[in-house]
Amino acid sequence: MTSTEIQELILEIIQDIDDEADFSDLDPDQPLRDQLDLDSMDFLDIVMELRKRHKLQIPEEDYPRLATLNSCVSYLTPLLHDA
């Protein structure tokens, strides 16, 4: 997957979790939870959806690496390079 595809994947998962999510002012370098008012359960839903869709096992200690859209892309790129 390309960086753009991974970014679209993350936004698609968030949209599935919160159909009212507004990405118009999204800053890819700011925490997603703050910008989109995601709670800890929403964040876990994102992680679980990545597991379901792409068989990714993301260790809890790596969760902070998924804080922003850009950090998600950076973290997931090597994991999804063959997807």
VEXKE-232195 format. One record per atom (N, C-alpha, C): residue number from 1; x, y, z; atom name. Coordinates in Angstrom, 1 decimal. Layout:
N
+-----+--------+--------+--------+------+
:  nr :     xx :     yy :     zz : atom :
+-----+--------+--------+--------+------+
: NUM :      X :      Y :      Z :   CA :
...
+-----+--------+--------+--------+------+
***
This chain:
83
+-----+--------+--------+--------+------+
:  nr :     xx :     yy :     zz : atom :
+-----+--------+--------+--------+------+
:   1 :    0.8 :   -1.2 :    0.0 :    N :
:   1 :    0.0 :    0.0 :    0.0 :   CA :
:   1 :    0.9 :    1.2 :    0.0 :    C :
:   2 :    0.4 :    2.3 :   -0.7 :    N :
:   2 :    1.1 :    3.5 :   -0.7 :   CA :
:   2 :    0.7 :    4.3 :    0.6 :    C :
:   3 :    1.4 :    5.4 :    0.8 :    N :
:   3 :    1.1 :    6.3 :    1.9 :   CA :
:   3 :   -0.3 :    6.9 :    1.8 :    C :
:   4 :   -0.6 :    7.2 :    0.6 :    N :
:   4 :   -2.0 :    7.8 :    0.3 :   CA :
:   4 :   -3.1 :    6.7 :    0.6 :    C :
:   5 :   -2.8 :    5.5 :    0.2 :    N :
:   5 :   -3.8 :    4.4 :    0.4 :   CA :
:   5 :   -3.9 :    4.2 :    1.9 :    C :
:   6 :   -2.8 :    4.2 :    2.6 :    N :
:   6 :   -2.9 :    4.0 :    4.1 :   CA :
:   6 :   -3.7 :    5.1 :    4.8 :    C :
:   7 :   -3.4 :    6.3 :    4.3 :    N :
:   7 :   -4.1 :    7.5 :    4.9 :   CA :
:   7 :   -5.6 :    7.3 :    4.6 :    C :
:   8 :   -6.0 :    6.9 :    3.4 :    N :
:   8 :   -7.4 :    6.7 :    3.1 :   CA :
:   8 :   -8.0 :    5.6 :    3.9 :    C :
:   9 :   -7.2 :    4.6 :    4.1 :    N :
:   9 :   -7.7 :    3.4 :    4.9 :   CA :
:   9 :   -8.0 :    3.9 :    6.4 :    C :
:  10 :   -7.1 :    4.7 :    7.0 :    N :
:  10 :   -7.4 :    5.2 :    8.3 :   CA :
:  10 :   -8.6 :    6.0 :    8.4 :    C :
:  11 :   -8.7 :    6.9 :    7.4 :    N :
:  11 :   -9.9 :    7.8 :    7.4 :   CA :
:  11 :  -11.2 :    7.0 :    7.1 :    C :
:  12 :  -11.1 :    6.0 :    6.3 :    N :
:  12 :  -12.3 :    5.2 :    6.1 :   CA :
:  12 :  -12.7 :    4.4 :    7.3 :    C :
:  13 :  -11.7 :    3.9 :    8.1 :    N :
:  13 :  -12.0 :    3.2 :    9.3 :   CA :
:  13 :  -12.7 :    4.2 :   10.3 :    C :
:  14 :  -12.1 :    5.4 :   10.4 :    N :
:  14 :  -12.7 :    6.4 :   11.3 :   CA :
:  14 :  -14.1 :    6.8 :   10.9 :    C :
:  15 :  -14.3 :    6.9 :    9.6 :    N :
:  15 :  -15.6 :    7.2 :    9.1 :   CA :
:  15 :  -16.6 :    6.1 :    9.5 :    C :
:  16 :  -16.2 :    4.9 :    9.4 :    N :
:  16 :  -17.0 :    3.7 :    9.7 :   CA :
:  16 :  -17.4 :    3.8 :   11.2 :    C :
:  17 :  -16.5 :    4.2 :   12.1 :    N :
:  17 :  -16.7 :    4.3 :   13.5 :   CA :
:  17 :  -17.6 :    5.4 :   13.9 :    C :
:  18 :  -17.3 :    6.6 :   13.2 :    N :
:  18 :  -18.0 :    7.8 :   13.5 :   CA :
:  18 :  -18.5 :    8.5 :   12.2 :    C :
:  19 :  -19.7 :    8.2 :   11.8 :    N :
:  19 :  -20.1 :    8.7 :   10.5 :   CA :
:  19 :  -20.3 :   10.2 :   10.4 :    C :
:  20 :  -20.1 :   10.9 :   11.5 :    N :
:  20 :  -20.2 :   12.3 :   11.5 :   CA :
:  20 :  -18.8 :   13.0 :   11.6 :    C :
:  21 :  -17.8 :   12.2 :   11.5 :    N :
:  21 :  -16.4 :   12.7 :   11.5 :   CA :
:  21 :  -16.2 :   13.7 :   10.4 :    C :
:  22 :  -15.6 :   14.8 :   10.8 :    N :
:  22 :  -15.4 :   15.9 :    9.8 :   CA :
:  22 :  -13.9 :   16.0 :    9.6 :    C :
:  23 :  -13.4 :   15.7 :    8.3 :    N :
:  23 :  -12.0 :   15.7 :    8.0 :   CA :
:  23 :  -11.6 :   17.0 :    7.3 :    C :
:  24 :  -12.5 :   17.9 :    7.2 :    N :
:  24 :  -12.2 :   19.1 :    6.4 :   CA :
:  24 :  -11.0 :   20.0 :    7.0 :    C :
:  25 :  -10.9 :   20.0 :    8.3 :    N :
:  25 :   -9.8 :   20.8 :    8.9 :   CA :
:  25 :   -8.8 :   19.9 :    9.5 :    C :
:  26 :   -8.7 :   18.7 :    9.1 :    N :
:  26 :   -7.8 :   17.7 :    9.8 :   CA :
:  26 :   -6.4 :   18.1 :    9.5 :    C :
:  27 :   -5.6 :   18.2 :   10.6 :    N :
:  27 :   -4.2 :   18.5 :   10.5 :   CA :
:  27 :   -3.5 :   17.1 :   10.7 :    C :
:  28 :   -2.8 :   16.6 :    9.7 :    N :
:  28 :   -2.2 :   15.3 :    9.8 :   CA :
:  28 :   -1.1 :   15.1 :   10.8 :    C :
:  29 :   -0.7 :   16.3 :   11.4 :    N :
:  29 :    0.4 :   16.2 :   12.4 :   CA :
:  29 :   -0.1 :   16.4 :   13.8 :    C :
:  30 :   -1.4 :   16.6 :   14.0 :    N :
:  30 :   -2.0 :   16.7 :   15.3 :   CA :
:  30 :   -2.8 :   15.5 :   15.7 :    C :
:  31 :   -2.9 :   15.2 :   17.0 :    N :
:  31 :   -3.5 :   14.0 :   17.4 :   CA :
:  31 :   -5.0 :   13.8 :   16.9 :    C :
:  32 :   -5.2 :   12.7 :   16.4 :    N :
:  32 :   -6.6 :   12.4 :   15.8 :   CA :
:  32 :   -7.6 :   12.4 :   16.9 :    C :
:  33 :   -7.3 :   11.9 :   18.1 :    N :
:  33 :   -8.3 :   11.8 :   19.2 :   CA :
:  33 :   -8.8 :   13.2 :   19.5 :    C :
:  34 :   -7.9 :   14.2 :   19.6 :    N :
:  34 :   -8.3 :   15.6 :   19.9 :   CA :
:  34 :   -9.1 :   16.2 :   18.8 :    C :
:  35 :   -8.7 :   16.0 :   17.6 :    N :
:  35 :   -9.3 :   16.7 :   16.5 :   CA :
:  35 :  -10.7 :   16.2 :   16.1 :    C :
:  36 :  -10.8 :   14.8 :   16.3 :    N :
:  36 :  -12.1 :   14.2 :   15.9 :   CA :
:  36 :  -12.9 :   13.8 :   17.1 :    C :
:  37 :  -12.5 :   14.1 :   18.3 :    N :
:  37 :  -13.2 :   13.8 :   19.5 :   CA :
:  37 :  -13.4 :   12.3 :   19.6 :    C :
:  38 :  -12.3 :   11.6 :   19.4 :    N :
:  38 :  -12.4 :   10.1 :   19.6 :   CA :
:  38 :  -12.0 :    9.7 :   21.0 :    C :
:  39 :  -12.8 :    8.8 :   21.5 :    N :
:  39 :  -12.5 :    8.3 :   22.9 :   CA :
:  39 :  -11.6 :    7.1 :   22.8 :    C :
:  40 :  -11.2 :    6.5 :   23.9 :    N :
:  40 :  -10.3 :    5.4 :   23.9 :   CA :
:  40 :  -11.0 :    4.1 :   23.3 :    C :
:  41 :  -12.3 :    4.0 :   23.4 :    N :
:  41 :  -12.9 :    2.9 :   22.7 :   CA :
:  41 :  -12.9 :    3.1 :   21.2 :    C :
:  42 :  -13.1 :    4.3 :   20.7 :    N :
:  42 :  -13.0 :    4.5 :   19.3 :   CA :
:  42 :  -11.6 :    4.2 :   18.8 :    C :
:  43 :  -10.6 :    4.6 :   19.6 :    N :
:  43 :   -9.2 :    4.3 :   19.2 :   CA :
:  43 :   -9.0 :    2.7 :   19.1 :    C :
:  44 :   -9.5 :    2.0 :   20.1 :    N :
:  44 :   -9.4 :    0.6 :   20.1 :   CA :
:  44 :  -10.1 :    0.0 :   18.9 :    C :
:  45 :  -11.2 :    0.6 :   18.5 :    N :
:  45 :  -12.0 :    0.1 :   17.4 :   CA :
:  45 :  -11.1 :    0.2 :   16.1 :    C :
:  46 :  -10.4 :    1.3 :   16.0 :    N :
:  46 :   -9.5 :    1.5 :   14.9 :   CA :
:  46 :   -8.4 :    0.4 :   14.8 :    C :
:  47 :   -7.8 :    0.1 :   16.0 :    N :
:  47 :   -6.8 :   -1.0 :   16.0 :   CA :
:  47 :   -7.4 :   -2.3 :   15.7 :    C :
:  48 :   -8.6 :   -2.6 :   16.2 :    N :
:  48 :   -9.3 :   -3.9 :   15.9 :   CA :
:  48 :   -9.7 :   -4.0 :   14.5 :    C :
:  49 :  -10.1 :   -2.9 :   13.9 :    N :
:  49 :  -10.4 :   -2.9 :   12.4 :   CA :
:  49 :   -9.2 :   -3.2 :   11.6 :    C :
:  50 :   -8.1 :   -2.6 :   12.0 :    N :
:  50 :   -6.8 :   -2.9 :   11.3 :   CA :
:  50 :   -6.5 :   -4.4 :   11.4 :    C :
:  51 :   -6.7 :   -4.9 :   12.6 :    N :
:  51 :   -6.5 :   -6.4 :   12.8 :   CA :
:  51 :   -7.4 :   -7.2 :   11.9 :    C :
:  52 :   -8.6 :   -6.8 :   11.9 :    N :
:  52 :   -9.6 :   -7.6 :   11.1 :   CA :
:  52 :   -9.4 :   -7.5 :    9.6 :    C :
:  53 :   -9.1 :   -6.3 :    9.1 :    N :
:  53 :   -8.9 :   -6.1 :    7.7 :   CA :
:  53 :   -7.6 :   -6.6 :    7.1 :    C :
:  54 :   -6.6 :   -6.4 :    7.9 :    N :
:  54 :   -5.2 :   -6.7 :    7.4 :   CA :
:  54 :   -4.4 :   -7.7 :    8.3 :    C :
:  55 :   -5.0 :   -8.3 :    9.2 :    N :
:  55 :   -4.4 :   -9.3 :   10.1 :   CA :
:  55 :   -3.1 :   -8.7 :   10.8 :    C :
:  56 :   -3.2 :   -7.4 :   11.2 :    N :
:  56 :   -2.2 :   -6.7 :   11.9 :   CA :
:  56 :   -2.3 :   -6.9 :   13.4 :    C :
:  57 :   -1.2 :   -7.2 :   14.0 :    N :
:  57 :   -1.2 :   -7.3 :   15.5 :   CA :
:  57 :   -0.4 :   -6.1 :   15.9 :    C :
:  58 :   -1.1 :   -5.1 :   16.5 :    N :
:  58 :   -0.4 :   -3.9 :   16.9 :   CA :
:  58 :   -0.2 :   -4.0 :   18.5 :    C :
:  59 :    1.0 :   -4.1 :   18.9 :    N :
:  59 :    1.2 :   -4.2 :   20.4 :   CA :
:  59 :    0.7 :   -2.9 :   21.1 :    C :
:  60 :    0.2 :   -3.0 :   22.3 :    N :
:  60 :   -0.3 :   -1.9 :   23.0 :   CA :
:  60 :    0.8 :   -0.8 :   23.2 :    C :
:  61 :    2.0 :   -1.2 :   23.4 :    N :
:  61 :    3.1 :   -0.2 :   23.6 :   CA :
:  61 :    3.3 :    0.6 :   22.3 :    C :
:  62 :    2.8 :    0.2 :   21.1 :    N :
:  62 :    2.9 :    1.0 :   19.9 :   CA :
:  62 :    1.8 :    1.9 :   19.7 :    C :
:  63 :    0.7 :    1.8 :   20.5 :    N :
:  63 :   -0.4 :    2.7 :   20.3 :   CA :
:  63 :   -0.1 :    4.2 :   20.1 :    C :
:  64 :    0.9 :    4.7 :   20.9 :    N :
:  64 :    1.2 :    6.1 :   20.8 :   CA :
:  64 :    1.7 :    6.5 :   19.4 :    C :
:  65 :    2.2 :    5.5 :   18.7 :    N :
:  65 :    2.7 :    5.7 :   17.3 :   CA :
:  65 :    1.6 :    5.9 :   16.3 :    C :
:  66 :    0.3 :    5.7 :   16.8 :    N :
:  66 :   -0.8 :    5.9 :   15.9 :   CA :
:  66 :   -1.6 :    7.1 :   16.3 :    C :
:  67 :   -1.0 :    8.1 :   16.9 :    N :
:  67 :   -1.7 :    9.2 :   17.5 :   CA :
:  67 :   -2.1 :   10.2 :   16.4 :    C :
:  68 :   -1.3 :   10.4 :   15.4 :    N :
:  68 :   -1.6 :   11.4 :   14.3 :   CA :
:  68 :   -1.8 :   10.6 :   13.0 :    C :
:  69 :   -2.4 :   11.3 :   12.0 :    N :
:  69 :   -2.6 :   10.6 :   10.7 :   CA :
:  69 :   -1.2 :   10.3 :   10.1 :    C :
:  70 :   -0.3 :   11.3 :   10.2 :    N :
:  70 :    1.0 :   11.0 :    9.6 :   CA :
:  70 :    1.8 :    9.9 :   10.4 :    C :
:  71 :    1.7 :    9.9 :   11.7 :    N :
:  71 :    2.4 :    8.8 :   12.4 :   CA :
:  71 :    1.8 :    7.5 :   12.1 :    C :
:  72 :    0.4 :    7.4 :   11.9 :    N :
:  72 :   -0.2 :    6.2 :   11.5 :   CA :
:  72 :    0.4 :    5.7 :   10.2 :    C :
:  73 :    0.5 :    6.6 :    9.2 :    N :
:  73 :    1.1 :    6.2 :    7.9 :   CA :
:  73 :    2.5 :    5.8 :    8.1 :    C :
:  74 :    3.3 :    6.5 :    8.9 :    N :
:  74 :    4.7 :    6.1 :    9.1 :   CA :
:  74 :    4.8 :    4.7 :    9.7 :    C :
:  75 :    4.0 :    4.4 :   10.7 :    N :
:  75 :    4.0 :    3.2 :   11.4 :   CA :
:  75 :    3.5 :    2.0 :   10.5 :    C :
:  76 :    2.4 :    2.3 :    9.8 :    N :
:  76 :    1.8 :    1.2 :    9.0 :   CA :
:  76 :    2.4 :    0.9 :    7.7 :    C :
:  77 :    3.2 :    1.8 :    7.1 :    N :
:  77 :    3.8 :    1.6 :    5.8 :   CA :
:  77 :    4.6 :    0.4 :    5.7 :    C :
:  78 :    5.5 :    0.1 :    6.6 :    N :
:  78 :    6.3 :   -1.1 :    6.5 :   CA :
:  78 :    5.4 :   -2.4 :    6.7 :    C :
:  79 :    4.4 :   -2.2 :    7.5 :    N :
:  79 :    3.6 :   -3.4 :    7.9 :   CA :
:  79 :    2.6 :   -3.7 :    6.7 :    C :
:  80 :    2.3 :   -2.7 :    5.9 :    N :
:  80 :    1.3 :   -2.9 :    4.8 :   CA :
:  80 :    1.9 :   -2.8 :    3.4 :    C :
:  81 :    3.2 :   -2.9 :    3.4 :    N :
:  81 :    3.9 :   -2.7 :    2.1 :   CA :
:  81 :    3.5 :   -3.7 :    1.0 :    C :
:  82 :    3.1 :   -4.9 :    1.4 :    N :
:  82 :    2.7 :   -5.9 :    0.5 :   CA :
:  82 :    1.2 :   -6.0 :    0.3 :    C :
:  83 :    0.5 :   -5.2 :    1.1 :    N :
:  83 :   -1.0 :   -5.3 :    1.0 :   CA :
:  83 :   -1.6 :   -4.7 :   -0.2 :    C :
+-----+--------+--------+--------+------+
***
